[in-house]
């Protein structure tokens, strides 16, 4: 009751859990109840950020219509990055194409390669990247790679991690478990950051793994969406990577941020949004609400995990009621039955507001995308759930570009064409037991 930034619903949910399961509830609260990543980690990150060079303003004024300026202003208030023009993007065809393109970029690197993955597996795609890094180091390229200790535990403990280290790749483990025990144990770095020579970067939902995703093969394939960027926007992802790298290691590489940024060429405007438990409370949630309320004609969202807070659920309903064509695509089969049940508990309110709901059939739709009015896109690592809003370190990107948005929307339409539309009679056909399960687990939504 003394914790700041706690929603009343979350307080009530925890009180209910502790009252019903006194011993287990208390233990659960001790380990999972507070967004506390540990004083040492917070102090370390603040020291690193305080010593980093100021973020240089863009060399040219971004070309952004007034209608979208407020979104970039909100983005700057979160990470401090200005919107910057002169960027180009290419939508990767699928997971394998993305890894193959990344490997070609690593093979073509001349100065440095920086990688950060939440999940990095020693499978076909994961080992392609391992070998590419070893080849790059052998020809004199500086390679730094980070992996989350939980999501990438398999490769961190494998011979491949050691072989990279032996070859000269500089490695770091993000949020080791021993550090995590000084605070909440399930706070993770969920980012996927790739920067090559400070001018190429990627942004999207894909980890460094096969689409078959061997830890959970019955949900495969994992279906992701990733954009490959060239231009000054890479500097902003570089900034995020360096802040994480220097928090995890004693290697000061801030000199890479002092390299002059080339004058941007013709290209679109973009901005990186980096959030986490050491950032402003609910910053990513505020970003989602601002995006939803900005839609005037059409809003399309894809997300695998949907546990919205009240502001987001209300914003989605309001968009539908005011005449915006709102479409949300979820996976038909989710790897978390609790999250899927919680998501479905919100379907009725969304349907009442005219929101179109689809469930993707061929695999686990893992893409996290949002497009507005055919002009504006957000893509990245964040889901629409409390874990992405409060608990995980995430990286997303805002993009004002009708062409890139058209490419993303075309892919979204491909997902829709392979999905089942959820109609009112679908919800009505659910059994009493199903509805009871959905609404019961939804009660725990604020603390999931």
C-alpha positions in Angstrom: 0.0 0.0 0.0 3.0 2.3 0.3 4.4 1.6 -3.2 4.1 4.5 -5.7 2.7 4.1 -9.2 0.5 1.2 -8.2 -2.9 1.0 -9.9 -5.8 0.4 -7.5 -6.8 -2.7 -9.4 -3.3 -4.1 -8.9 -3.5 -3.4 -5.1 -6.8 -5.2 -4.9 -5.5 -8.2 -7.0 -2.5 -8.6 -4.7 -4.6 -8.3 -1.6 -7.0 -11.0 -3.0 -4.1 -13.3 -3.8 -2.5 -13.0 -0.4 -5.8 -13.4 1.4 -6.7 -16.6 -0.6 -3.1 -18.1 -0.5 -1.4 -16.5 2.5 1.9 -18.3 2.4 2.3 -18.6 -1.4 0.8 -15.2 -1.9 3.3 -13.5 0.4 6.2 -15.3 -1.3 4.8 -14.4 -4.7 4.7 -10.7 -3.7 8.2 -10.8 -2.3 9.6 -12.1 -5.6 7.2 -10.6 -8.1 5.1 -7.9 -6.4 7.3 -4.8 -6.8 8.9 -3.2 -9.8 12.3 -3.0 -8.2 15.3 -4.0 -10.3 17.8 -3.4 -7.4 19.5 -0.3 -6.1 22.9 -1.2 -7.5 21.5 -1.7 -11.0 19.6 1.6 -10.9 22.6 3.5 -9.6 24.9 1.9 -12.2 22.5 2.8 -15.1 22.0 6.3 -13.8 25.8 6.7 -13.6 26.2 5.4 -17.2 23.5 7.6 -18.6 24.9 10.6 -16.8 28.3 10.2 -18.3 27.1 9.6 -21.9 27.4 12.4 -24.4 24.4 14.6 -25.0 22.2 13.3 -27.8 23.0 15.5 -30.8 20.1 17.3 -32.5 19.3 16.3 -36.1 21.2 17.9 -38.8 18.1 18.9 -40.7 14.5 19.6 -39.7 12.4 16.4 -40.0 9.6 16.6 -42.5 6.6 15.8 -40.2 3.0 17.1 -40.7 1.6 18.9 -37.7 -0.9 16.1 -37.2 1.9 13.7 -36.1 4.3 16.1 -34.3 2.7 15.4 -30.9 3.6 11.7 -31.1 7.3 12.5 -31.7 7.2 15.1 -28.8 5.9 12.3 -26.5 8.6 10.0 -27.8 11.3 12.5 -27.0 10.0 12.9 -23.5 10.6 9.2 -23.0 14.1 8.6 -24.4 15.4 12.1 -25.2 15.8 11.3 -28.9 14.6 13.8 -31.5 12.8 12.6 -34.6 15.3 12.4 -37.4 14.9 12.3 -41.2 17.0 10.8 -43.9 16.2 7.1 -43.3 15.2 4.2 -45.5 13.7 0.8 -44.6 13.3 -2.6 -46.0 10.7 -5.1 -44.7 12.2 -8.5 -44.2 10.3 -11.3 -45.9 10.3 -13.7 -42.9 12.5 -14.9 -40.0 15.0 -16.8 -42.1 15.4 -13.9 -44.6 16.0 -11.5 -41.7 18.8 -13.7 -40.2 20.4 -14.2 -43.6 20.3 -10.4 -44.2 21.8 -9.7 -40.8 24.6 -12.3 -41.5 25.3 -10.5 -44.8 25.5 -7.2 -43.0 27.9 -8.7 -40.4 30.0 -10.1 -43.2 30.1 -6.7 -44.8 30.9 -4.8 -41.6 34.1 -2.7 -41.6 34.2 -1.2 -38.1 31.9 -2.7 -35.5 28.9 -5.0 -34.9 26.6 -4.6 -31.9 23.9 -7.2 -31.1 21.5 -7.5 -28.2 18.9 -10.3 -28.0 16.4 -11.4 -25.4 16.3 -14.9 -26.8 19.3 -16.3 -28.7 19.2 -20.0 -29.3 22.0 -22.4 -30.5 19.8 -23.5 -33.4 20.3 -23.1 -37.2 19.7 -19.3 -37.3 21.4 -18.7 -33.9 24.5 -20.4 -35.0 24.6 -18.6 -38.3 25.0 -15.4 -36.3 27.6 -17.0 -34.0 29.7 -17.9 -37.0 29.3 -14.5 -38.7 30.5 -12.8 -35.6 33.6 -15.0 -35.5 34.3 -14.3 -39.1 34.0 -10.6 -38.5 36.4 -10.6 -35.5 38.9 -12.6 -37.6 39.1 -9.8 -40.1 39.5 -7.1 -37.5 35.9 -5.9 -36.9 35.0 -5.0 -33.3 32.1 -7.2 -32.3 30.1 -6.8 -29.1 27.1 -9.0 -28.2 24.7 -9.2 -25.3 22.0 -11.7 -24.3 19.5 -11.8 -21.6 20.4 -14.4 -19.0 17.0 -16.0 -18.8 15.8 -15.8 -22.4 19.2 -16.9 -23.8 20.3 -19.2 -21.0 20.7 -22.1 -23.4 23.3 -20.5 -25.6 25.0 -18.7 -22.7 25.7 -22.1 -21.1 26.7 -23.7 -24.3 30.1 -24.3 -26.0 29.1 -21.7 -28.6 29.2 -18.8 -26.2 32.7 -19.8 -25.1 33.8 -20.3 -28.7 32.7 -16.7 -29.5 34.6 -15.4 -26.5 37.7 -17.4 -27.4 37.6 -16.0 -31.0 37.6 -12.4 -29.7 33.9 -11.5 -29.6 33.2 -9.3 -26.6 30.2 -10.7 -24.7 28.0 -9.6 -21.9 25.1 -11.2 -20.0 22.2 -8.8 -19.3 20.6 -8.9 -15.9 22.3 -12.0 -14.4 20.1 -13.9 -12.0 22.3 -13.1 -9.1 21.8 -9.4 -9.8 18.1 -9.9 -10.3 17.7 -11.5 -6.9 18.6 -8.1 -5.4 15.2 -6.9 -6.8 12.3 -8.4 -8.6 13.5 -11.6 -10.2 11.5 -11.5 -13.4 12.6 -8.1 -14.8 14.2 -8.8 -18.1 15.8 -7.1 -21.1 13.4 -7.9 -23.9 15.1 -5.7 -26.5 16.3 -6.8 -29.9 19.0 -4.4 -31.1 21.3 -4.8 -34.0 23.7 -2.0 -35.2 26.3 -2.4 -37.9 28.9 0.3 -38.5 26.6 2.9 -36.9 24.5 3.2 -40.1 22.5 0.0 -40.3 20.0 -1.1 -37.7 17.0 -3.4 -37.4 13.8 -3.1 -35.4 11.0 -5.6 -34.8 9.8 -8.5 -32.8 12.3 -11.3 -33.9 14.8 -12.9 -31.6 17.9 -14.8 -32.8 16.3 -18.1 -33.4 14.6 -20.4 -35.9 10.9 -19.8 -36.6 10.3 -23.4 -35.4 11.4 -22.2 -31.9 12.5 -25.5 -30.5 11.7 -24.7 -26.8 8.0 -24.5 -27.7 7.6 -26.4 -31.0 3.9 -27.1 -30.8 3.2 -23.4 -31.2 5.5 -23.0 -34.2 6.2 -21.3 -36.5 6.8 -18.0 -34.6 5.8 -15.3 -37.1 7.7 -12.0 -36.7 8.0 -8.7 -38.5 11.3 -6.8 -38.8 12.4 -3.7 -40.6 16.0 -3.1 -41.7 17.0 0.5 -41.6 19.8 2.6 -43.1 20.4 6.2 -42.0 20.9 8.3 -38.9 18.2 6.5 -36.9 20.9 3.8 -36.3 22.6 6.3 -34.0 19.6 6.2 -31.6 19.6 2.4 -31.4 23.4 2.6 -30.9 22.7 4.9 -27.9 20.4 2.3 -26.4 22.9 -0.5 -27.0 25.8 1.4 -25.5 23.8 2.3 -22.4 23.0 -1.4 -21.8 26.5 -2.5 -22.7 28.2 -0.1 -20.2 25.7 -1.0 -17.5 26.6 -4.6 -17.9 30.4 -4.1 -18.4 33.2 -1.8 -17.5 33.9 -1.1 -21.2 33.5 2.6 -22.0 32.6 2.9 -25.7 30.9 6.4 -25.6 33.5 7.6 -28.1 31.3 5.9 -30.8 28.6 8.5 -30.0 31.0 11.4 -30.7 31.5 10.4 -34.3 29.9 13.1 -36.4 26.6 12.1 -37.9 26.6 12.4 -41.7 24.1 14.9 -43.2 20.9 13.0 -43.8 20.0 12.0 -47.3 16.5 12.0 -48.6 14.4 9.7 -46.5 11.6 9.4 -43.9 11.5 10.5 -40.3 11.8 8.0 -37.5 12.5 8.0 -33.7 13.6 5.3 -31.3 11.6 4.7 -28.1 13.5 2.9 -25.3 11.6 2.0 -22.1 12.2 -0.1 -19.0 11.8 -0.3 -15.2 14.3 2.5 -14.8 12.5 4.9 -17.1 9.4 7.0 -16.5 6.5 5.0 -15.1 4.0 3.7 -17.7 5.8 5.5 -20.6 5.1 2.8 -23.1 1.5 2.6 -22.1 1.2 6.4 -22.6 2.7 5.9 -26.1 0.1 3.3 -27.0 -2.8 5.5 -25.8 -1.4 8.5 -27.7 -1.1 6.4 -30.9 -4.6 4.9 -30.6 -6.3 8.3 -29.9 -4.5 9.8 -33.0 -6.2 7.5 -35.4 -8.9 9.2 -37.6 -9.7 6.6 -40.2 -8.0 3.3 -39.6 -6.0 1.5 -36.9 -4.4 -1.9 -37.3 -2.6 -3.7 -34.4 -0.9 -7.1 -34.2 0.2 -8.4 -30.8 0.8 -11.8 -29.3 0.1 -10.8 -25.7 -2.8 -8.6 -24.9 -3.4 -7.7 -21.3 -4.4 -4.0 -21.6 -4.7 -1.6 -18.7 -7.9 0.5 -18.4 -6.6 3.5 -20.4 -5.6 1.4 -23.4 -8.8 -0.7 -23.4 -10.9 2.5 -23.1 -8.9 4.2 -25.9 -9.5 1.2 -28.2 -13.2 1.3 -27.5 -13.4 5.0 -28.0 -11.7 4.7 -31.3 -14.3 2.2 -32.5 -17.2 4.3 -31.2 -16.0 7.4 -33.0 -15.9 5.6 -36.3 -12.3 4.5 -36.7 -11.9 1.1 -38.4 -10.0 -0.7 -35.7 -8.6 -4.1 -36.4 -6.6 -6.3 -33.9 -4.9 -9.5 -34.8 -4.0 -12.1 -32.1 -2.6 -15.6 -32.4 -5.3 -18.3 -32.4 -3.0 -20.5 -30.2 -1.0 -18.7 -27.6 1.9 -20.2 -25.7 0.4 -18.8 -22.5 -3.1 -20.1 -21.7 -3.4 -17.6 -18.9 -2.6 -14.6 -21.2 -4.9 -15.9 -24.0 -7.8 -16.3 -21.5 -7.2 -12.8 -20.2 -7.0 -11.4 -23.8 -10.3 -13.1 -24.7 -12.0 -11.6 -21.6 -11.8 -8.2 -23.3 -13.3 -9.4 -26.7 -16.9 -8.6 -25.8 -16.2 -4.9 -24.9 -14.1 -4.5 -28.1 -16.8 -6.1 -30.3 -19.5 -3.9 -28.8 -17.4 -0.9 -29.9 -17.1 -2.2 -33.5 -13.5 -3.4 -33.2 -12.7 -6.2 -35.7 -10.9 -9.1 -34.0 -8.9 -11.8 -35.8 -7.1 -14.8 -34.6 -4.1 -15.9 -36.8 -4.1 -19.7 -37.6 -0.8 -20.8 -39.1 1.4 -20.3 -36.1 2.1 -18.0 -33.1 1.8 -14.5 -34.5 4.6 -12.7 -32.6 4.7 -9.5 -34.6 4.2 -6.3 -32.6 3.0 -3.6 -35.0 0.6 -0.7 -35.1 -0.3 1.4 -38.2 -2.4 4.5 -38.3 -4.3 6.0 -41.3 -1.9 4.5 -43.8 0.8 6.9 -42.8 2.3 6.2 -39.4 3.8 3.0 -37.9 5.2 1.8 -34.6 7.1 -1.5 -34.6 9.4 -3.1 -32.0 9.6 -5.4 -29.1 6.8 -4.2 -26.8 3.6 -6.1 -26.3 0.3 -4.6 -25.1 0.7 -5.9 -21.5 2.0 -4.8 -18.1 5.2 -6.7 -18.6 6.1 -4.5 -21.6 4.7 -1.4 -19.9 6.4 -1.7 -16.5 8.8 -4.7 -16.2 10.9 -5.3 -19.3 13.4 -3.2 -21.2 11.9 -2.6 -24.6 12.9 -0.9 -27.8 10.3 0.4 -30.4 10.5 2.8 -33.3 8.0 5.5 -34.5 8.0 6.0 -38.3 6.3 8.6 -40.4 6.3 7.3 -43.9 3.4 6.3 -46.1 5.5 3.9 -48.1 6.9 2.0 -45.2 3.5 2.0 -43.5 2.0 0.6 -46.7 4.5 -2.3 -46.7 3.7 -3.0 -43.0 0.0 -2.8 -43.7 0.3 -5.2 -46.6 2.0 -7.7 -44.3 -0.7 -7.1 -41.7 -3.3 -7.9 -44.3 -1.5 -11.1 -45.1 -1.9 -12.1 -41.4 -5.6 -11.1 -41.6 -6.2 -13.3 -44.7 -4.9 -16.3 -42.7 -7.0 -15.6 -39.6 -10.4 -16.4 -38.3 -12.7 -13.4 -37.7 -14.1 -13.4 -34.1 -17.7 -12.5 -34.3 -20.4 -12.1 -31.7 -21.7 -15.6 -32.2 -18.1 -16.9 -31.6 -18.1 -15.3 -28.1 -21.7 -16.5 -27.5 -20.7 -20.1 -28.3 -18.0 -20.2 -25.6 -19.0 -22.5 -22.7 -19.7 -21.3 -19.2 -16.4 -22.9 -18.1 -14.5 -21.0 -20.8 -16.0 -17.7 -19.9 -15.4 -18.4 -16.2 -11.7 -19.2 -16.9 -11.3 -16.1 -19.1 -12.8 -13.8 -16.5 -11.1 -15.4 -13.6 -7.6 -15.1 -15.0 -8.4 -11.5 -16.1 -8.8 -10.6 -12.5 -5.1 -11.3 -12.2 -4.4 -9.1 -15.3 -3.1 -6.1 -13.3 -0.4 -8.3 -11.7 0.4 -10.6 -14.6 
